[in-house]
């Protein structure tokens, strides 16, 4: 497969996953605001912290009110991680490799792009129920995933798309967990309170994990949530699950060795997956959750960079892509 084609397929997977994650994060936070006490300040700053775009946001806005945050994360094309930017780049990558996509995939992605573009041109789109907008974005991307699952042959292209999707998902799960632990609670004396429960519930819903967590763990406990979202081997959005699947994709792309590695990307991925496989929540507590997650995000970025150097820098690429946030 040409490196430019593989590059576009990989980033198509990353951009779609990024947009779906942002739509879910904002939707859950919007619903959380409806449940918070009326005298409590709206907590939109954590979403900007999650994205890693605080510097850009603060250069454009003075405060973190809902209108500014939502516009920045949804429609602002100067923000390379906004939903509109992500879908625009996903569509551009799909256009470049259109002959490698099914007709239905291109049509649904194009339809999603024009839907968001139309909403971006409405001066006060929030006069409508914004939850319906985010639901449409999420459902359209999940429809694209379903089309791919049912119609795409399991060749190199499939594994590059899955690789991008799982790396993006692992990063976003770690980021939303990191932000919740350090920023969302108004004060330490709120720990264990109904407000604390509300925030942990919102966190689980942000990664579509609430119902599954309750079935497996019962009561919502911080250490249980951390264990579930980082180390669970069966939940599709846990960090470990995503990295294991990404490693399998990389192995298929590189040649499917039963053991060992063929390139620096496989080596870095295997080391990171092994680190999580033989760790538990006690190791996280000992190191500190923020420190653990910060190191994890750095290593995910390093894996992404090695994938880029091993597979996409062989020939000139036609699209300039946006890597993970620092």
PyMOL commands that set and color helices and strands:
alter all, ss='L'
color gray80, all
select helices_A, chain A and resi 3-35+45-51+54-60+66-74+83-96+98-100+103-120+125-127+130-151+156-184+188-190+194-206+210-217+222-231+239-254+264-277+281-287+289-312
alter helices_A, ss='H'
color red, helices_A
deselect
rebuild
show_as cartoon
